[in-house]
C-alpha cells in the first residue's frame, strides 16, 4: 500500500543517441532490484555482430524473456530506418510484459521511440497500463519524441536530460535518489 503523503516517483529520461540514457536506466533498475523492489517493463538493447549493430531486442524486465524488436535483415511491412520491425514477435512479448505490471513495485520502459511506437497497441498500452498504473516508473523517451498524447501523459514526471557533461553525476546520484523516493512512496525504510 502506498503512502499517500509521498509523491509518486515518476522519471522520464531523454537525451541524444549515445548520451548514456540506457546506461542510466539500467543502473537505476539494477539499484532498485538490489534493494528488493520488483520491476516490470521492457528494455530494448541493441544487438551487435562483429561490432556492427544488426538490430534491437525487446527484453521483459520481470521474466527476462526476450524477442526481436527490429533487425536489419528482417523483411517487414514496417521499417524504421534500415531495420524491419518484428511486430508479431515484439507484440507477443509486450503483451506478456503488461501482465506482470500488476505484480511489480516499479515499471521501467527503455525506450519509447519510433520502433516501439510502430508496434500496434504500444502507445495505447503504454499510456493506459504504465503511466496510469499509479506505480512509480522510469521511462526513457527518444529525444525527438513529439507525440502530444504521450508528452501530455508524462508532463508531471521529473524530466532528466542526459548528456556527456552530466551523465557521470547522474549515474552516481540518480539511482540512489530513485531508490529513496520509491522507499518513501511505499513507506519502507
GUKOL-893177 format. One record per residue: residue in one letter; x, y, z of N, C-alpha, C in turn. Coordinates in steps of 0.02 Angstrom, whole numbers, padded with zeros to 5 digits, always signed. Layout:
N
AXYZXYZXYZ/...
//
This chain:
189
X+00042-00059+00000+00000+00000+00000+00044+00062+00000/X+00027+00110-00040+00069+00169-00047+00055+00219+00009/X+00104+00259+00022+00099+00313+00071+00072+00373+00034/X+00010+00394+00049-00022+00447+00011+00013+00514+00020/X+00056+00522+00069+00092+00585+00080+00154+00590+00037/X+00181+00534+00015+00242+00535-00026+00222+00545-00099/X+00261+00585-00134+00249+00598-00205+00264+00534-00245/X+00221+00521-00296+00231+00464-00339+00294+00474-00380/X+00345+00431-00371+00407+00440-00409+00399+00419-00482/X+00404+00468-00526+00399+00456-00597+00454+00496-00632/X+00493+00460-00673+00551+00491-00705+00549+00478-00780/X+00564+00529-00819+00572+00522-00891+00644+00541-00907/X+00679+00495-00940+00749+00506-00959+00751+00516-01034/X+00787+00568-01056+00795+00580-01127+00866+00604-01140/X+00883+00609-01202+00949+00631-01223+00963+00605-01293/X+01014+00632-01323+01032+00612-01391+01061+00541-01392/X+01061+00509-01450+01092+00442-01455+01164+00442-01429/X+01181+00392-01390+01249+00387-01363+01261+00429-01302/X+01210+00462-01276+01219+00505-01218+01224+00466-01153/X+01199+00405-01152+01201+00365-01091+01133+00353-01059/X+01080+00363-01097+01012+00353-01070+01001+00282-01045/X+01018+00233-01088+01007+00163-01070+01052+00141-01013/X+01112+00166-01011+01157+00150-00955+01128+00176-00890/X+01103+00237-00890+01072+00265-00830+01011+00225-00811/X+00969+00209-00859+00909+00168-00847+00929+00102-00814/X+00978+00067-00843+01000+00003-00815+01027+00010-00745/X+01064+00063-00732+01091+00074-00664+01034+00085-00614/X+00983+00121-00634+00926+00132-00589+00889+00067-00576/X+00875+00029-00629+00839-00035-00622+00879-00083-00578/X+00944-00089-00590+00986-00133-00550+00987-00113-00477/X+00989-00048-00463+00988-00024-00394+00921-00040-00361/X+00867-00031-00397+00801-00048-00369+00797-00123-00353/X+00820-00165-00399+00819-00237-00388+00863-00256-00328/X+00921-00225-00323+00967-00240-00267+00937-00220-00200/X+00888-00174-00202+00856-00152-00141+00789-00186-00129/X+00777-00241-00165+00719-00283-00152+00654-00263-00186/X+00656-00216-00232+00596-00197-00269+00589-00241-00331/X+00526-00256-00349+00514-00292-00410+00501-00242-00466/X+00526-00258-00525+00521-00212-00582+00492-00251-00641/X+00443-00220-00674+00415-00247-00736+00423-00194-00790/X+00420-00216-00852+00426-00170-00908+00471-00199-00961/X+00499-00156-01002+00542-00179-01056+00606-00139-01061/X+00653-00171-01092+00717-00141-01109+00730-00161-01181/X+00755-00115-01222+00767-00129-01293+00840-00120-01311/X+00883-00167-01290+00954-00160-01305+00971-00172-01379/X+01023-00139-01401+01046-00152-01470+01083-00219-01471/X+01083-00250-01529+01119-00313-01540+01172-00301-01592/X+01233-00321-01577+01289-00312-01623+01319-00379-01642/X+01344-00381-01703+01381-00439-01727+01444-00413-01760/X+01501-00437-01737+01566-00413-01762+01572-00338-01759/X+01544-00308-01705+01549-00236-01695+01498-00194-01734/X+01456-00227-01774+01407-00191-01814+01338-00202-01785/X+01299-00148-01776+01232-00155-01749+01187-00188-01802/X+01157-00244-01783+01113-00281-01829+01039-00275-01810/X+01025-00248-01751+00956-00241-01732+00948-00226-01658/X+00886-00236-01635+00868-00223-01565+00824-00279-01540/X+00836-00298-01478+00793-00347-01444+00743-00309-01401/X+00693-00344-01379+00648-00318-01328+00650-00369-01271/X+00666-00347-01211+00676-00391-01154+00625-00373-01100/X+00590-00423-01075+00543-00415-01020+00583-00411-00955/X+00578-00356-00921+00617-00345-00860+00596-00392-00803/X+00534-00414-00802+00509-00455-00748+00531-00528-00756/X+00525-00555-00817+00539-00626-00827+00607-00639-00860/X+00634-00588-00893+00696-00597-00931+00686-00625-01001/X+00622-00638-01019+00608-00662-01087+00627-00608-01137/X+00646-00631-01197+00665-00582-01248+00641-00604-01316/X+00636-00554-01361+00615-00565-01430+00648-00512-01472/X+00646-00520-01537+00671-00468-01581+00621-00411-01584/X+00647-00350-01581+00608-00290-01592+00616-00268-01665/X+00677-00266-01687+00691-00246-01756+00758-00274-01776/X+00764-00288-01841+00825-00319-01866+00838-00294-01937/X+00902-00281-01952+00921-00254-02017+00902-00302-02073/X+00907-00366-02062+00894-00415-02115+00821-00438-02118/X+00778-00410-02077+00708-00433-02073+00665-00399-02126/X+00629-00440-02163+00580-00414-02211+00516-00400-02172/X+00495-00337-02171+00436-00317-02132+00400-00261-02168/X+00335-00257-02158+00298-00202-02187+00313-00137-02150/X+00338-00142-02089+00355-00082-02050+00431-00078-02047/X+00457-00023-02071+00529-00009-02069+00541+00054-02029/X+00593+00053-01989+00617+00112-01954+00691+00117-01972/X+00707+00166-02014+00774+00170-02040+00787+00107-02082/X+00843+00075-02069+00861+00014-02108+00836-00050-02075/X+00797-00043-02022+00775-00101-01983+00703-00119-01997/X+00691-00184-02008+00623-00209-02012+00599-00224-01942/X+00539-00202-01925+00512-00211-01857+00477-00279-01853/X+00496-00317-01803+00468-00384-01791+00403-00376-01750/X+00352-00352-01783+00290-00332-01749+00260-00389-01709/X+00248-00446-01740+00215-00502-01706+00254-00526-01646/X+00319-00535-01655+00362-00560-01601+00365-00510-01543/X+00374-00446-01560+00379-00394-01508+00312-00384-01472/X+00258-00386-01510+00192-00376-01480+00175-00432-01432/X+00193-00493-01450+00181-00551-01406+00217-00541-01339/X+00280-00520-01342+00318-00509-01280+00290-00450-01242/X+00272-00396-01276+00246-00337-01242+00181-00354-01205/X+00138-00395-01235+00076-00416-01201+00091-00456-01139/X+00141-00499-01142+00162-00538-01083+00189-00491-01029/X+00226-00441-01051+00253-00391-01004+00197-00354-00968/X+00145-00335-01004+00090-00299-00974+00056-00338-00918/X+00056-00404-00925+00026-00447-00873+00065-00443-00808/X+00130-00430-00811+00171-00429-00750+00170-00362-00714/X+00142-00311-00745+00144-00244-00714+00109-00243-00646/X+00054-00279-00640+00018-00279-00576+00059-00310-00520/X+00108-00352-00536+00149-00386-00486+00210-00346-00465/X+00224-00291-00499+00286-00254-00489+00276-00193-00445/X+00331-00174-00412+00331-00111-00373+00344-00052-00419/X+00386-00062-00470+00408-00008-00514+00403-00032-00586/X+00388+00014-00631+00385-00002-00702+00441+00036-00738/X+00477+00000-00781+00530+00030-00821+00519+00018-00895/X+00530+00069-00935+00523+00063-01008+00582+00098-01041/X+00622+00060-01077+00678+00087-01115+00674+00058-01185/X+00650+00092-01233+00632+00162-01234+00566+00171-01270/X+00538+00230-01266+00481+00249-01307+00510+00287-01366/X+00514+00252-01423+00543+00281-01483+00507+00255-01544/X+00533+00273-01603+00499+00255-01666+00487+00180-01674/X+00534+00137-01655+00524+00065-01664+00468+00040-01619/X+00471+00058-01556+00420+00036-01509+00351+00063-01529/X+00348+00126-01548+00284+00156-01566+00256+00130-01631/X+00296+00094-01671+00270+00065-01733+00233+00000-01719/X+00236-00026-01658+00201-00087-01640+00129-00069-01622/X+00080-00099-01657+00010-00082-01643-00007-00093-01569/X-00038-00044-01538-00059-00050-01468-00007-00027-01418/X+00056-00019-01439+00107+00000-01391+00090+00067-01358/X+00072+00116-01399+00058+00182-01371-00002+00179-01324/X-00056+00148-01345-00116+00143-01302-00100+00106-01238/X-00066+00049-01245-00049+00009-01186+00000+00046-01140/X+00048+00081-01170+00096+00119-01130+00059+00170-01088/X+00015+00208-01120-00021+00261-01083-00067+00232-01030/X-00105+00181-01049-00155+00154-01004-00125+00112-00947/X-00079+00068-00965-00054+00020-00916+00004+00047-00874/X+00047+00086-00903+00106+00108-00868+00095+00175-00835/X+00081+00225-00874+00076+00293-00848+00018+00300-00799/X-00037+00267-00814-00096+00274-00771-00101+00219-00718/X-00048+00180-00710-00048+00125-00662-00047+00147-00590/X-00026+00209-00577-00019+00231-00508+00043+00205-00475/X+00089+00177-00515+00151+00150-00489+00210+00195-00509/X+00263+00192-00470+00324+00227-00490+00348+00201-00558/X+00375+00246-00599+00402+00223-00663+00464+00262-00683/X+00504+00230-00725+00561+00260-00758+00552+00245-00832/X+00545+00296-00873+00534+00287-00944+00586+00327-00982/X+00619+00293-01029+00666+00326-01074+00628+00344-01137/X+00632+00408-01158+00598+00428-01219+00650+00453-01270/X+00636+00438-01333+00678+00461-01388+00680+00537-01386/X+00738+00566-01398+00746+00638-01391+00704+00678-01441/X+00681+00646-01494+00639+00681-01543+00565+00665-01536/X+00546+00632-01482+00476+00614-01472+00432+00677-01472/X+00383+00677-01515+00338+00734-01521+00265+00716-01511/X+00250+00653-01495+00182+00630-01488+00147+00668-01431/X+00096+00709-01447+00064+00750-01395+00030+00710-01340/X+00001+00652-01356-00032+00611-01305+00018+00586-01253/X+00074+00561-01278+00125+00535-01232+00156+00591-01192/X+00174+00645-01225+00204+00702-01189+00158+00730-01136/X+00093+00733-01151+00044+00758-01102+00041+00710-01043/X+00039+00645-01056+00035+00595-01003+00096+00596-00958/X+00153+00615-00986+00216+00614-00947+00234+00682-00917/X+00192+00731-00925+00209+00800-00907+00224+00810-00832/X+00196+00769-00789+00208+00778-00717+00269+00740-00692/X+00299+00699-00735+00358+00661-00715+00420+00707-00715/X+00468+00689-00673+00532+00726-00673+00569+00711-00738/X+00588+00763-00774+00623+00755-00837+00698+00759-00826/X+00733+00707-00847+00806+00703-00840+00835+00700-00911/X+00875+00750-00929+00908+00751-00994+00981+00732-00984/X+01002+00678-01015+01070+00653-01008+01114+00680-01064/X+01174+00701-01047+01222+00721-01098+01292+00702-01074/X+01342+00715-01114+01410+00695-01097+01437+00731-01035/X+01408+00788-01018+01433+00826-00961+01402+00806-00895/X+01340+00781-00896+01308+00765-00832+01298+00690-00819/X+01314+00647-00868+01299+00576-00860+01336+00543-00803/X+01397+00563-00790+01434+00533-00735+01400+00547-00668/X+01382+00609-00657+01347+00629-00595+01279+00597-00589/X+01243+00594-00645+01177+00562-00644+01183+00488-00627/X+01232+00454-00655+01240+00382-00640+01262+00370-00568/X+01293+00419-00538+01313+00413-00468+01254+00428-00422/X+01216+00481-00438+01166+00506-00391+01094+00484-00403/X+01073+00481-00466+01002+00468-00480+00978+00399-00457/X+01016+00345-00467+00991+00281-00441+00977+00282-00366/X+01019+00316-00328+01008+00321-00256+00946+00363-00241/X+00937+00417-00279+00879+00461-00270+00814+00423-00286/X+00815+00384-00339+00755+00346-00358+00738+00294-00305/X+00788+00257-00281+00775+00207-00229+00746+00241-00167/X+00774+00297-00148+00749+00333-00089+00676+00355-00100/X+00660+00381-00158+00592+00404-00173+00543+00346-00174/X+00564+00289-00202+00520+00231-00205+00509+00203-00134/X+00562+00201-00094+00555+00179-00024+00505+00223+00012/X+00511+00289+00005+00466+00335+00039+00395+00326+00014/X+00388+00316-00050+00321+00307-00078+00286+00246-00049/X+00323+00192-00042+00294+00131-00014+00299+00127+00062/X+00325+00179+00093+00330+00180+00166+00380+00131+00194/X+00433+00117+00155+00486+00071+00177+00546+00111+00200/X+00582+00082+00246+00644+00115+00270+00703+00088+00234/
//
